[in-house]
Amino acid sequence: MPSQAHRRNPDGTTSDVDLEQLQPGDVVVVKPGENIPADGDVLKGRSSVDESMLTGIFEPFVQLQQPGVAKSRRTGLGLPLCRQFATLIGGEVRVESEVGVGTTFILTLPPGSRF
């Protein structure tokens, strides 16, 4: 995980800031080959992620609350819970990613599965 991010300023320029300075709603620029510094959504263009950067995505995590920093609505439990539920009924969740093409999450359930 990088220690800084390229934050886009309101005037369109970017500034390198410590990750602790990022706020919900900030726009971050990730250049080709760089590690992704924070959770977020792709706002423009297409994105794919080298699978070697995806290790741990099925592990739960906790975001620590810092004074004066708005609390994130993300909990870090979505993918771990999906995998756990799928496993309980004999299925699986996996991820495939190809740089320059995209990332796909695949849920496979056994025949006859019912929710």
Backbone hydrogen bonds, N-H to C=O, Kabsch-Sander energy under -0.5 kcal/mol:
donor,donor_aa,acceptor,acceptor_aa,energy
5,A,17,V,-2.5
6,H,29,V,-0.6
7,R,5,A,-1.0
7,R,15,S,-2.7
8,R,27,V,-3.4
9,N,13,T,-3.7
12,G,9,N,-2.3
15,S,7,R,-2.4
17,V,5,A,-2.5
17,V,15,S,-0.6
19,L,3,S,-1.9
21,Q,18,D,-2.1
22,L,19,L,-1.6
26,D,23,Q,-2.4
27,V,8,R,-0.5
28,V,26,D,-0.5
29,V,6,H,-3.1
30,V,28,V,-0.5
31,K,29,V,-0.6
34,E,31,K,-2.4
43,L,41,D,-0.6
53,M,50,D,-2.6
54,L,51,E,-2.0
55,T,52,S,-0.6
57,I,54,L,-2.0
59,E,56,G,-1.8
61,F,76,G,-0.9
64,L,62,V,-0.6
69,V,66,Q,-2.1
81,L,77,L,-2.7
82,C,78,G,-2.3
83,R,79,L,-2.5
84,Q,80,P,-2.4
85,F,81,L,-2.8
86,A,82,C,-2.5
87,T,83,R,-2.5
88,L,84,Q,-2.0
89,I,85,F,-1.1
89,I,86,A,-0.5
90,G,87,T,-1.6
91,G,86,A,-3.6
92,E,108,T,-2.4
94,R,106,I,-2.3
96,E,104,T,-2.7
98,E,102,G,-2.3
101,V,98,E,-2.5
102,G,98,E,-2.1
104,T,96,E,-3.2
106,I,94,R,-3.1
108,T,92,E,-2.8
108,T,106,I,-0.5
113,S,110,P,-1.7
